[in-house]
């Protein structure tokens, strides 16, 4: 896709920039600083080239496409989109950074593999492109997903800025607000409350009290781990030593809760529930509560596919004795290392614009997931979006990172396989977590990490 409907020659643009500069200089009420800043921006625009963005074809792509069209219309800068299925994104991204010059100016990097690009220096640190760049504090960093610490070989708040967030996927807790209101129930804050409410509504096959994802369910399950005071893996920032949290007793309790809620209050085919299946169950009016990706919200407002339009509520994911947690599942955009300075600057110009409040408001209203706290707050009372935008904003303090290691695909495969074995009674919860801990410990040791021995 090419968005180049406002082409302008460099000569004509410079004439326009000069004319605009003269106009600004003679405009009453405009400060000197504003005049200098505006003229500098116009001159900078004259040096911006057409950029090409590698983007995945996803439910939030239409919102991103609308954002890009708005950028083209607003700035006159040209953008081309290379739209690729998720399955091909990683390979295309790797190929782009291994050649003499990348064909893409911006790569869209998934949270489960962006670290390969940060650690290998395959994307350019933002401050290498613009030393004066300042990330607006309203831009959410998703537990340091934007940064990389070379000494730790991991993301940390003190790391260098390598990527900028573009899709703010986290988990929400969705429920039938109309049914809750009829019973005088408040949104649950703990798993015990989820179970109590599930008992109230569970009347299969017409209504199920709760459901969860069991096909590729590691992402949601990790929120249970955090809510019981542990995690798949964790890093002691002071010592640089890694720990496998699945060996912790809290991991067993987390799995028992996950199993009990799914088995007792989910559909008969709980073993086969993915995101699409849970979405369809709720949209068809046969589910009271579900824990899933926040990006599902617009689907519930679609009258063509949903019978629960105007009946939904959303809140922060409930928690256990260790508190509440919502897992980050975002995408960041990085600028390849093998580009000219002009191409890098052109790419950063787009990202800076895309992260402004006005752009992010437009992005959200176009159906995508914004990455600014002030946008969530601004839209919390919106008559159409407020019911879930408010929940997204309230969830920010509870964001937890997925494992961000080159070995993450191996780690999540272990979690998926072992939790499934517990679900179908091949292993007890204790056996499933013990075996998963051993496997993940060996993955880290083989990767050359300093790892705390299992108890």
N, C-alpha and C positions, 0 to 999 in steps of 0.2 A: 504494500500500500504506500502510496506517495501522497503527501499533503503539501503540495507546492502551488496552491492556487493564487498566491500573491507574489509572484516573482517580481523582482525589482533589480535593475542593474546596479552595480556598485556606484557608478557615476551618478545615476539619478538619486540613489539613496543618500549619497554624500551631499548632493544639492539640497535634498530635503532636510538632512541633519543640520546643515549650515543655516538654512532658513529658519528652522525651529530654534536653533541656538540664538539667532538674532531676535526672534520673537520673544523668547524667554528673557533675554537680557533687557528688553524694554518693557516687560510686563510689570505694572505696579503690584506691590504686595507680595512679590516672590523674593525670598531672601537670596543673598549671594550664594550661600551654601547650596540652596535648592537649585539655583541656576547652574552652578558648577557641576553638581551631581547629575542633573538632567542632560547637560551637554556631554558629560563624560559617558553617560549611558548611550546616547545617540552615536557617539564616535565608536564606542565599543561594539554596538550592533553592526556597524559597517564592516567589522572584521569577523562576523559570525558566518560560518559555512553551513550548508545543509548537513543535517545529522541523520544517521540511521540508527534506530533502536531495535534491539532484539527483544521481543516481548512474547510471553506465552499466551496461547489461546485459552481463556479461562472465563468463569462467570463474571469476573470483574473487568475483563478486557473492554467491553463497551464503554465503561466509565473512563478508562484510560484513553481510549480512542477519542472520546469527547473532549478530554483534557488537552490532548495534542492538537485537535482541531481548533480549540480555543486559543492555544499558544500561537498557532500559525496565524489565526485571524487577528490576534492582539498585537503581535510583534512583527509580522511579515517575514519571520524566519521560516525556513523550510525544514520539514521533518519527513523521513520515510520510516515506515514501520515494517519490520520483518516478523510476521506473526507465525509462530511455530507451536505445534502441540507440546505439551509438557514433557512427554517422553524424549523429545529431541533437543530440549533446551541445553542440557548439560554438555552434550557432545558438541553442539554448535558453538557454545561459549568457549569450550576448551580449544577448539580448532581456531577460533578467532584470535586468541591471545598467543598462539604458538607460531603464527606466521610472521613475516617481516612487517606487515601492517594489517591491523584488524579491519575487517569489512564493516564492523559495527562501532559506533561511537559510544554507545551505552549498552551494557549488558544487564539484563534483569536476572538477579541471582537469588535462588531459593535459600532459605535459612539452613536447610540441611546440607548445603554444599558450598555456601559462599566462602567458608573458611579456607578452602583449597586455593581460591583466588587471592585472598588476603595474604595468607602465609607464603605463597609463592611469588608475591610481588607482581602478580599478573594484572592487577588493577592498580591505578595510580592513586596514592594518598591525595586527598582533596587539597591539603595545604601545599602540596608540591605544585598544584595547578594555580592556586590562588592563596598565597600566604596570609592574606587579610580576611579570608573567608571566616565567617562566624555563623555557627548553626543556631538558629532561633531557638530559645529555650522552650518554646511551645511545641517544637518538633519532638515527638516521642522517640527515644532511642532503643526501646524494646530490650532492656537489660543488656545494653552495650552491643547490640547487633551491628551498629555502625562502625565499630572500632576493632583494632587488632593490636595486641601487645606482643612484640617480637620476643621479649625475654620470657614471657609465660607461654608462648605459642597458643594464645587463646584471646578471646574478646574480654576486655576489661574496661571499666570507666576511664582509666588513664591511658588507654591505647590511642594510637593514631587513627584519625578519621579516614576510613577507606571507602565507605559506601553510604548512600543516603536512602532512607526508607521510602517506599512508594506504595506499598499495599499493607495496610495495618491489620492484617488478620490476627485475631486472638479468639479465644473461646468465650461464649456466653451461655447462660442458662435460660432456655426458653420455656414458657409455660402458657397455659390457657388463662389469660387474665379474666375472661368472662366467667369461667367455671370457678376460679378462685374467688371472685367477687360474690358469686352466689352462695358460697360456703363461708364467706367472711375470712378467707385465708390470706396471709401475707406471703410474699416470695420467700422461699426457704434460704437460710444462710448456712445450714449444716447438712451433712449427708443424712443424719438422723431425722431431720425435718423433711428432707426429700422422701425418705421412706414412709414417714407418717402420712404425708400427703398422697403418696402413691397408693397406700392402702385405702384411702378415702375414695379414690377415683377408679381403681383397677376393677374392670368388669369386662374381661375379654369375651368375644373378639371385638366387640364394638368400641371399647375404650381400654387403653393400657395406661397403667399408672406412671411408667417411666420407661425410657429406652436409652441405649448407648450403642456406640459403634464397636463392633467386634471384628470387622474386616479392616485390617490396618489401624487398629484402635490404639496404637502406642501413644499417639499424640494426646488424646483425652486421658488415657490411663496415667500419663505422667503428672497430670493435675492431681489425681488421687494420691500419687506418691508424695508430692509436695505437701498435700493437706495432711499427711501423716508424718511429716517432719523429715522426709528423705527425698532422694532423687535417683535417677538412673546412674549418673556419675556426677561428681562435683570436684572442684579444684580448690585447695587451700592456697589462697593468693600469697600468703606469707611464706609458706614453705615450698610451694610449687609441687606438692604431692597430691596425686589423684586418689579419690576414694570411690568405690563402687557401692552405691546406696542400696542396691537390691539385696545386699546381705544384711541389711538392717531389719530388725523385727517389725518396724513400721511398714516396710514394703509388703510383708505378709498380710498385715491388717488392711492395707490399702487394697490388695488384691481380693481379699475376702469381701470387702464392702462392694467393690466393683462387680464381683460375681453375684452377690446376693441381690443387688438392685436390678441387674440385668435379667437374672434367671426368674426371680419371683414376680417382677412387675413389667417385664418386657414381653414382646410378642413370642409366639411359639417358635419362630425361626430366629431367635436371638443370635444363634451361631452365624447367621448370614446377614447381619445388619451392617451396612456401610453407610456413608454419608447420604447417598441418594435414597436409600431405603428409609432412613430416619426422617429425612426431609419429606418424603412422600407420606409417611405415616402421620406426621403432624399436620401437613397441609390438607390431608383428607379428613381431619377432624377425629382421628382415632387415637390420639395420644395427649396426655395431660402435661408431661414434662419431658424435656430432653436437654442433654448437655452436648453442644456441638459448636461448630465454627460460627463466629459472628456474621460472616458473609452470607449465611443462610437467610438472614432477616428479610431482604427484599423479596425473596421467593414467597414468603408468607403473605405479602401484600399484593401479590399478583392474582387478580380475579380470574384469570384464564386457567390457573393451575391450583388455586387454593380456595378452600371453603372457610378458612379462618381469618379472612381479611377483617381487620379492625377488632379482632378478638384476642390478640396476642399480647403477652408481656415478656420482658427480658430483664435479666439482672446479672450480677456478678456470680461466677461459678461458686457454689457452696463449698464448704470445707469441713475438715475433720479436726482432730486435736492439735494438728500443726498449723492451723489457720487455713486461709483461702488462697487459691492460686488459679491463674489462667495462663495457659501456655502460649507463648509467642509462636506464630507460624507465618512470619512476614516474608516479603520480598524486598531486597535492597537493590539499588542501581549503582553499578560501578563503571568506571571509565577505564578502558583497556590501557595497558602500559605502552603498547606499540602503536601509538598515534602521534601525529605532529602536535606541537604546542597549540596551534590554531584550532585543530580538531578537538583537543581536550578542552580548551576554553569554550568552544561552541557547545560542547556537551554539558559543561558545568553551567553555562548560561541557562539552558533548558531546566536543569535540575533546580537551580536557585528559584526560577520562576514557578516551577511546579509545586514547590514547597511553601509558597506564600499563602497567607490566610485566604485571600480572595480566590486563588486558584484551587485550594483545597476545599473550599465551600462548594465551588462549582463541581469539583470532582465527586464529592459526596452526593450532591443532588443529581448527579448523572449515574449513580448506582454503584460507585466504587467505595472502598474503605479508606477514609482519610488517615493521616498520620500526625495530626496536630491536636493538642489538647484543647486549645481555644475553639477549634471548629466543633468538637464534640459538645463543648459547653454552649456554643452559639446555637447548635441544632437540637439541644436537649428539649426545647419546648416547641419544636417544629411539629405542626399538626400531622404530617405524614411520616417523618423520620424519627421524631423525638422519642418514641417508645423504645427504640433500641440504641439510638445514638447516646442517650443519657446513660444507658448501661455500659456502653463502650467507654465513655469518659470515666465512669465510676470504677471501672475495672483496671485502669492504668496502674494504680499502686500495687496491684497483685500480679503483674506480669512476671513470668519466669521464663528463662531461656530453655530451649531444647539443647541437648548436647551439641556443641559446635566444634566438632573434631573431624578430621579427614575420615575417621573411622565411623562416623555417625550412621551411615547406611547399614553397616554391620551391626551396630548396637541396637538400632530400632528393629532390625529383622529378628534379633534374639528376643526382644521384648514381645513382639507380635507372636512369635512361634510358641514361647513358653506360656503366655497368658491364654492362648488358644488351647493349649494342651490342658491347662487347668479348667477351662470352660467346658471342655468335652470329657472331663474326668479321667484323662490319661495320667495326670499328675495331681497331687494335692497342692494347695496354695504354697505350703512350706517347700515342697519339692520343686515346684516351678520357679520360685524366686531363688532358691539355692542354686539350681542348675544355671539359671540366667546369670547370676552373679559370677559363677565360675567362668562361664564363657566370656562375659564382658571383661573380666579381670585379665584373661589371657589375651584378648584383643588389644587391651591397653599395653600390656607388657610387650607384646610383639611389635607394637607401634613405637616402642622406645620411650614410653612415659615412665616417670617415677610413680609407682603405684603402692598404696598402703596395702599390706597383706590382708587377706580375708580372715575374719575371726574364726 
